[in-house]
Amino acid sequence: MIRTARATDVPAVHAMIRDLASYEKALDEVHLTEEQLRTALFGPHPAAFAHLAEDDTTGEPVGFALWFLNFSTWRGVHGIYLEDLYVRPEARGGGHGKALLRELARTCVERGYQRLEWSVLNWNEPSIRFYESLGARPQDEWTVYRLTDGALAELGAR
């Protein structure tokens, strides 16, 4: 059901990224091209990694997890930051999301990583309930900050 993504999966992963952005009411913010995704996942210096969930009957991709390594200065080891987790609506409830997270947790344990982290939108109650059912807990004391577009360019130009 879960496997490492291959270069031939890029169009399917790209489509699901767009589906996820639409669900999160942010499709207009997606500028990612298939070529950029291909380079990030399979170029000479991959910076991101992906796993796919496949339909048990058809073998078609029904979900994905896209992640990269982070590093904890307090723990002194890498961890996994899950950038996106998505399962197509028609495949939800089939265990694909849990299987994707289980695979990432297995990777952490196998490699000695001590954290698996991700963000979730505050309004996304179904996902929050799902994550908490797996034992994940919110990090309430931390607020995510982001620099993009003009603010990033201005700060970087100084």
C-alpha positions, 0 to 999 in steps of 0.5 A: 500500500505504501511505497517510495515515490518514483519519477513517474509519480511526479504528475500524480503527486503534483495533482494531489498537491493542487487538490490539497491546496484547493482543500486548504482554500489556497490553490492560488498560492501554488506556483510549483511546476512538475519540473520543480517537483521532479528536481526537488525529489529526483534531481542531483541533490534531492532536498525532499522525499515522498511516499505514495499510498496506492489503492489496494485494488488498482494500484493507483496513487490515492495519497502522498506524504512529502517530507524533508530532514530537519535538525534538532540542536537540542537533541543533536539529531535529524528529524523528519518534517512532514510538509504535506500529507494528503489522501484523496477524499474517495480513499479516506477512511481506508487507512492510507494516511495512517500507513503513510505516517507509520512509514515515516515513523518507521523511518525515524526509528530506523535512522535514529531520528527523534522527531516527526513534526508537521503543521496543521491548519487550526480549522482542520478539525478532522485532521487534528482529531486524526493526528491526536488519535495517533498520539501526536500533540500540538506544540501550543507554545510555538508560533510559526513565522514566515517570510515570503515575497517582498518581505523576504526580498527586502530583508535578503537585499540588505 
